[in-house]
Amino acid sequence: MAKLHKVLSHPARLRILELLAQCGEACVCHLVAALGRRQPYVSQQLAVLRDANLIAERRDGTLVYYRLADEQVMELVAASRRWARARHGERAQFPPVEEGPLPGCSCPSCSTKG
């Protein structure tokens, strides 16, 4: 349990989980664009989440798509978010990702929308 909380204690990993819960599935380039971080950094955070069995992946050609391995982890994230919001207000919440193509993302789902 301590290992799980350590994995969830990083803001970028929490954000990735929330993005995957919102999107259902996303490729690395989509997560890079949504987070505004460099690809190696995002890949490193994905590896930590994958090693903790919180996310699963599938390959489609050269792209790797990630999804939640078990959506129940979001119940823990939501409980933590409620606790933090009660103590820190709105600072404890990430803004939602806008629907539609993300600027800077070249994945098939972003490049075929619009």
DOSE-366720 format. One line per field, with one value per atom (N, C-alpha, C, O): residue in one letter; residue number from 0; y negated, x, z; atom name. Coordinates in steps of 0.2 Angstrom, whole numbers, plus 5000, padded with zeros to 4 digits. Each point is the difference from the previous one (the first is absolute). Last residue first. Layout:
resn	[a,...] $
resi	[NUM,...] $
north	[Y,...] $
east	[X,...] $
up	[Z,...] $
name	[CA,...] $
This chain:
resn	[g,g,g,g,k,k,k,k,t,t,t,t,s,s,s,s,c,c,c,c,s,s,s,s,p,p,p,p,c,c,c,c,s,s,s,s,c,c,c,c,g,g,g,g,p,p,p,p,l,l,l,l,p,p,p,p,g,g,g,g,e,e,e,e,e,e,e,e,v,v,v,v,p,p,p,p,p,p,p,p,f,f,f,f,q,q,q,q,a,a,a,a,r,r,r,r,e,e,e,e,g,g,g,g,h,h,h,h,r,r,r,r,a,a,a,a,r,r,r,r,a,a,a,a,w,w,w,w,r,r,r,r,r,r,r,r,s,s,s,s,a,a,a,a,a,a,a,a,v,v,v,v,l,l,l,l,e,e,e,e,m,m,m,m,v,v,v,v,q,q,q,q,e,e,e,e,d,d,d,d,a,a,a,a,l,l,l,l,r,r,r,r,y,y,y,y,y,y,y,y,v,v,v,v,l,l,l,l,t,t,t,t,g,g,g,g,d,d,d,d,r,r,r,r,r,r,r,r,e,e,e,e,a,a,a,a,i,i,i,i,l,l,l,l,n,n,n,n,a,a,a,a,d,d,d,d,r,r,r,r,l,l,l,l,v,v,v,v,a,a,a,a,l,l,l,l,q,q,q,q,q,q,q,q,s,s,s,s,v,v,v,v,y,y,y,y,p,p,p,p,q,q,q,q,r,r,r,r,r,r,r,r,g,g,g,g,l,l,l,l,a,a,a,a,a,a,a,a,v,v,v,v,l,l,l,l,h,h,h,h,c,c,c,c,v,v,v,v,c,c,c,c,a,a,a,a,e,e,e,e,g,g,g,g,c,c,c,c,q,q,q,q,a,a,a,a,l,l,l,l,l,l,l,l,e,e,e,e,l,l,l,l,i,i,i,i,r,r,r,r,l,l,l,l,r,r,r,r,a,a,a,a,p,p,p,p,h,h,h,h,s,s,s,s,l,l,l,l,v,v,v,v,k,k,k,k,h,h,h,h,l,l,l,l,k,k,k,k,a,a,a,a,m,m,m,m] $
resi	[113,113,113,113,112,112,112,112,111,111,111,111,110,110,110,110,109,109,109,109,108,108,108,108,107,107,107,107,106,106,106,106,105,105,105,105,104,104,104,104,103,103,103,103,102,102,102,102,101,101,101,101,100,100,100,100,99,99,99,99,98,98,98,98,97,97,97,97,96,96,96,96,95,95,95,95,94,94,94,94,93,93,93,93,92,92,92,92,91,91,91,91,90,90,90,90,89,89,89,89,88,88,88,88,87,87,87,87,86,86,86,86,85,85,85,85,84,84,84,84,83,83,83,83,82,82,82,82,81,81,81,81,80,80,80,80,79,79,79,79,78,78,78,78,77,77,77,77,76,76,76,76,75,75,75,75,74,74,74,74,73,73,73,73,72,72,72,72,71,71,71,71,70,70,70,70,69,69,69,69,68,68,68,68,67,67,67,67,66,66,66,66,65,65,65,65,64,64,64,64,63,63,63,63,62,62,62,62,61,61,61,61,60,60,60,60,59,59,59,59,58,58,58,58,57,57,57,57,56,56,56,56,55,55,55,55,54,54,54,54,53,53,53,53,52,52,52,52,51,51,51,51,50,50,50,50,49,49,49,49,48,48,48,48,47,47,47,47,46,46,46,46,45,45,45,45,44,44,44,44,43,43,43,43,42,42,42,42,41,41,41,41,40,40,40,40,39,39,39,39,38,38,38,38,37,37,37,37,36,36,36,36,35,35,35,35,34,34,34,34,33,33,33,33,32,32,32,32,31,31,31,31,30,30,30,30,29,29,29,29,28,28,28,28,27,27,27,27,26,26,26,26,25,25,25,25,24,24,24,24,23,23,23,23,22,22,22,22,21,21,21,21,20,20,20,20,19,19,19,19,18,18,18,18,17,17,17,17,16,16,16,16,15,15,15,15,14,14,14,14,13,13,13,13,12,12,12,12,11,11,11,11,10,10,10,10,9,9,9,9,8,8,8,8,7,7,7,7,6,6,6,6,5,5,5,5,4,4,4,4,3,3,3,3,2,2,2,2,1,1,1,1,0,0,0,0] $
north	[4911,4993,5000,4994,5027,4996,4993,4998,5019,5002,4996,5000,4999,4998,5001,4997,5010,4993,4998,4994,5029,4997,4993,4997,5015,5000,4997,4997,4993,5007,5000,4995,4986,5003,5007,5003,4973,5007,5002,4998,4979,5004,5007,5003,4984,4997,5004,5001,5012,4996,4997,5003,5005,5000,4996,4994,5012,4998,5001,5002,4991,5005,4998,4994,4999,4998,5006,5003,5000,5000,4998,5003,4989,5006,4998,4995,4997,4998,5006,5004,5000,4999,4997,5002,4996,5003,4998,4995,4998,5007,5003,5006,4971,5001,5008,5002,4987,5002,5001,5003,5000,4997,5002,5006,5002,4995,4997,4996,5021,4996,4995,4995,5018,4998,4996,4996,5015,4994,4997,4994,5026,4995,4993,4995,5025,4999,4994,4995,5013,4997,4998,4995,5017,4993,4997,4994,5028,4996,4993,4995,5021,4999,4995,4996,5010,4996,4999,4994,5022,4993,4995,4994,5028,4998,4993,4996,5014,4999,4997,4996,5011,4993,4999,4994,5027,4996,4993,4996,5021,4999,4996,4997,5011,4994,4998,4994,5021,5001,4993,4997,5004,5007,5002,5006,4972,5002,5008,5003,4987,4999,5002,5003,4991,5001,4999,4996,5009,4997,5002,5006,4991,5004,4996,4994,5007,4997,5005,5005,5000,4997,4996,4998,5020,4998,4997,5004,5001,4999,4997,4994,5018,4997,5000,5005,4994,5004,4996,4994,5007,4997,5005,5006,4987,5005,4997,4994,4998,4999,5006,5004,4996,4996,4998,4998,5016,5003,4996,5002,4993,5001,5003,5001,4994,5005,5001,5005,4979,5007,5005,5005,4972,5002,5007,5004,4987,5001,5002,5005,4989,5006,5002,5006,4974,5005,5007,5004,4976,5001,5005,5004,4992,5002,5001,5005,4986,5007,5003,5005,4971,5004,5007,5004,4983,4999,5004,5004,4995,5005,4999,5005,4981,5007,5004,5005,4969,5004,5007,5003,4979,5003,5003,5002,4990,4994,5002,4996,5017,4998,4994,4997,5012,4998,4998,4995,5013,4994,4997,4994,5027,4995,4993,4995,5024,4998,4995,4996,5012,4997,4998,4994,5019,4993,4996,4994,5029,4996,4993,4995,5018,5001,4995,4995,5014,4995,5002,5004,5002,5003,4994,4996,5000,5007,5003,5006,4971,5001,5008,5001,4990,4996,5002,5000,5011,5001,4996,5003,4994,5007,5001,5003,4978,4999,5006,5000,5000,4997,4999,5000,5010,5004,4997,5003,4984,5005,5005,5001,4983,4997,5005,5000,5007,4999,4997,5002,5000,5006,5000,5003,4978,5001,5007,5001,4991,4996,5002,5001,5015,4996,4996,5004,5014,4994,4995,4994,5029,4995,4993,4996,5023,4999,4995,4995,5011,4997,4998,4995,5018,4993,4996,4994,5029,4997,4993,4995,5017,4999,4997,4996,5010,4994,4999,4994,5025,4994,4994,4995] $
east	[4942,5000,5000,4999,5013,4994,5000,5006,5011,4994,4994,4995,5027,5001,4994,4999,5002,5000,5000,4997,5003,4994,5000,4995,5025,4994,4994,4996,5026,4998,4994,4997,5018,4999,4997,5001,5001,4999,4999,4996,5006,5006,5000,5005,4973,5006,5006,5002,4975,5004,5006,5003,4970,5007,5004,4998,4978,5003,5007,5003,4985,4998,5003,5001,5010,4995,4999,5004,5004,5003,4994,4995,5005,4998,5004,5001,5010,4995,4998,5005,5003,5003,4994,4995,5008,4996,5004,5002,5002,5001,4996,4999,5000,5007,5001,5005,4975,5000,5007,5001,4996,4996,5001,5002,5008,5004,4996,5002,4990,5005,5003,5003,4980,4997,5005,4999,5008,4995,4998,4999,5013,5004,4996,5002,4986,5004,5004,5000,4989,4996,5003,4999,5014,4999,4995,5000,5005,5005,4999,5002,4982,5000,5006,4999,5000,4995,4999,4999,5017,5002,4994,5002,4993,5005,5003,5001,4984,4997,5004,4999,5010,4997,4996,4999,5010,5005,4997,5003,4985,4998,5006,4998,5002,4997,4998,4999,5020,4994,4998,5003,5013,5000,4994,4997,5006,5000,4999,4996,5016,4993,5001,5005,5010,5000,4992,4997,5019,4994,5000,5001,5018,4998,4995,5000,5011,4997,4998,4998,5010,5006,4997,5004,4981,5005,5006,5002,4981,4997,5005,5001,4997,5004,4996,4996,4999,4999,5003,5001,4997,5002,4998,5000,4994,5002,5001,4998,5003,4998,5002,5004,4999,4995,4997,4995,5024,4994,4994,4994,5030,4995,4994,4995,5021,5003,4996,5001,4992,5000,5003,4997,5004,4993,5000,4996,5025,4998,4993,4999,5008,5003,4999,4999,4993,4996,5003,4996,5016,4994,4996,4997,5021,5002,4995,4999,4996,5001,5003,4998,4999,4993,5001,4997,5023,4997,4993,4999,5012,5003,4998,4999,4991,4998,5004,4997,4998,5004,4998,4998,4983,5007,5003,4997,4980,5005,5007,5004,4974,5004,5004,5002,4985,4995,5004,4998,5014,4997,4996,4999,5011,5005,4997,5001,4985,5002,5005,5000,4995,4994,5001,4999,5018,5000,4994,5000,5001,5005,5000,5000,4977,5007,5005,4998,4977,5003,5007,5003,4970,5006,5004,4997,4984,4999,5007,5002,4992,5001,4998,4998,5002,4996,4999,4995,5019,4993,4996,4994,5029,4997,4993,4997,5013,4999,4998,4995,5010,4994,4999,4994,5026,4994,4994,4995,5024,4999,4995,4996,5009,4997,4999,4995,5016,4993,4997,4994,5029,4996,4993,4996,5017,4999,4997,4996,5008,4995,4999,4995,5013,5003,4995,4996,5000,5002,5003,5002,4991,4995,5002,4996,5018,4999,4995,5001,5003,5006,4999,5002,4981,5000,5006,4999,5001,4995,4999,5000,5015,5003,4994,5002,4992,5004,5003,5001,4986,4996,5004,4999] $
up	[4817,4998,4993,4997,5013,5002,4997,4999,4998,4996,5002,4997,5014,4993,4996,4994,5029,4999,4993,4999,5005,5002,5000,5000,4994,4995,5003,4996,5013,5000,4995,4999,5008,4993,5000,4995,5022,4999,4993,4997,5010,5001,5000,5001,5005,4997,5001,5006,4996,5004,4996,4995,4999,4999,5004,5002,5008,4993,5000,5004,5019,4995,4993,4999,5025,4995,4995,4998,5028,4993,4995,5000,5027,4995,4993,4998,5025,4996,4995,4998,5027,4993,4996,5001,5027,4994,4994,4999,5024,5000,4994,5000,5006,4998,4999,4997,5012,4993,4997,4995,5031,4995,4993,4999,5023,4996,4994,4996,5021,5003,4996,5003,4988,5007,5004,5004,4976,4998,5007,5000,5001,4998,4999,5002,5001,5006,4999,5004,4977,5005,5007,5002,4982,4997,5005,5002,5003,5001,4998,5003,4991,5007,5002,5005,4973,5001,5008,5002,4990,4998,5002,5002,5002,5005,4998,5004,4981,5006,5006,5003,4976,5000,5006,5001,4994,5003,5000,5004,4986,5007,5003,5005,4972,5001,5008,5002,4985,5004,5002,5004,4980,5001,5004,4999,4985,5007,5000,4996,4983,5003,5007,5002,4974,5007,5002,4997,4979,5003,5007,5001,4978,5006,5003,5002,4972,5005,5006,4999,4979,5004,5006,5004,4987,4995,5005,5004,5010,4994,4995,5000,5027,4994,4994,4999,5029,4994,4995,5000,5029,4994,4994,5001,5027,4995,4994,4999,5029,4993,4996,5002,5021,5000,4993,4999,5011,4997,5001,5000,5005,5006,4997,5004,4980,5005,5006,5003,4981,4998,5004,5001,5005,5000,4998,5003,4995,5007,5001,5003,4975,5002,5007,5002,4989,4998,5002,5002,5002,5005,4998,5004,4981,5007,5005,5004,4975,4999,5007,5002,4996,5000,5000,5004,4994,5007,5000,5005,4974,5005,5007,5003,4980,4999,5005,5003,5004,4994,5001,5005,5002,5003,4994,4995,5007,4999,5002,5002,4999,5006,4999,5004,4978,5005,5007,5003,4978,4998,5006,5001,5001,5000,4999,5003,4995,5007,5001,5004,4974,5003,5007,5002,4988,4997,5002,5001,5005,5004,4997,5004,4994,4998,5004,5003,5005,4997,4999,5003,5007,4997,4997,4997,5017,4999,4998,5002,5005,4992,4999,4994,5029,4996,4992,4997,5019,5002,4996,4998,4998,4998,5002,4996,5012,4993,4997,4996,5027,4999,4992,4998,5009,5001,4999,4997,5000,4995,5001,4996,5021,4994,4994,4997,5023,5001,4994,4998,5001,4999,5002,4997,5005,4993,4999,4996,5027,4996,4993,4997,5023,4995,4996,4997,5020,5003,4995,5002,4995,4999,5003,4999,5003,4993,4999,4995,5027,4997,4993,4997,5013,5002,4998,4998,4998,4996,5002,4995,5018,4993,4996,4996,5026,5000,4993,4998,5005,5000,5000,4997] $
name	[N,CA,C,O,N,CA,C,O,N,CA,C,O,N,CA,C,O,N,CA,C,O,N,CA,C,O,N,CA,C,O,N,CA,C,O,N,CA,C,O,N,CA,C,O,N,CA,C,O,N,CA,C,O,N,CA,C,O,N,CA,C,O,N,CA,C,O,N,CA,C,O,N,CA,C,O,N,CA,C,O,N,CA,C,O,N,CA,C,O,N,CA,C,O,N,CA,C,O,N,CA,C,O,N,CA,C,O,N,CA,C,O,N,CA,C,O,N,CA,C,O,N,CA,C,O,N,CA,C,O,N,CA,C,O,N,CA,C,O,N,CA,C,O,N,CA,C,O,N,CA,C,O,N,CA,C,O,N,CA,C,O,N,CA,C,O,N,CA,C,O,N,CA,C,O,N,CA,C,O,N,CA,C,O,N,CA,C,O,N,CA,C,O,N,CA,C,O,N,CA,C,O,N,CA,C,O,N,CA,C,O,N,CA,C,O,N,CA,C,O,N,CA,C,O,N,CA,C,O,N,CA,C,O,N,CA,C,O,N,CA,C,O,N,CA,C,O,N,CA,C,O,N,CA,C,O,N,CA,C,O,N,CA,C,O,N,CA,C,O,N,CA,C,O,N,CA,C,O,N,CA,C,O,N,CA,C,O,N,CA,C,O,N,CA,C,O,N,CA,C,O,N,CA,C,O,N,CA,C,O,N,CA,C,O,N,CA,C,O,N,CA,C,O,N,CA,C,O,N,CA,C,O,N,CA,C,O,N,CA,C,O,N,CA,C,O,N,CA,C,O,N,CA,C,O,N,CA,C,O,N,CA,C,O,N,CA,C,O,N,CA,C,O,N,CA,C,O,N,CA,C,O,N,CA,C,O,N,CA,C,O,N,CA,C,O,N,CA,C,O,N,CA,C,O,N,CA,C,O,N,CA,C,O,N,CA,C,O,N,CA,C,O,N,CA,C,O,N,CA,C,O,N,CA,C,O,N,CA,C,O,N,CA,C,O,N,CA,C,O,N,CA,C,O,N,CA,C,O,N,CA,C,O,N,CA,C,O,N,CA,C,O,N,CA,C,O,N,CA,C,O,N,CA,C,O,N,CA,C,O,N,CA,C,O,N,CA,C,O,N,CA,C,O,N,CA,C,O,N,CA,C,O] $
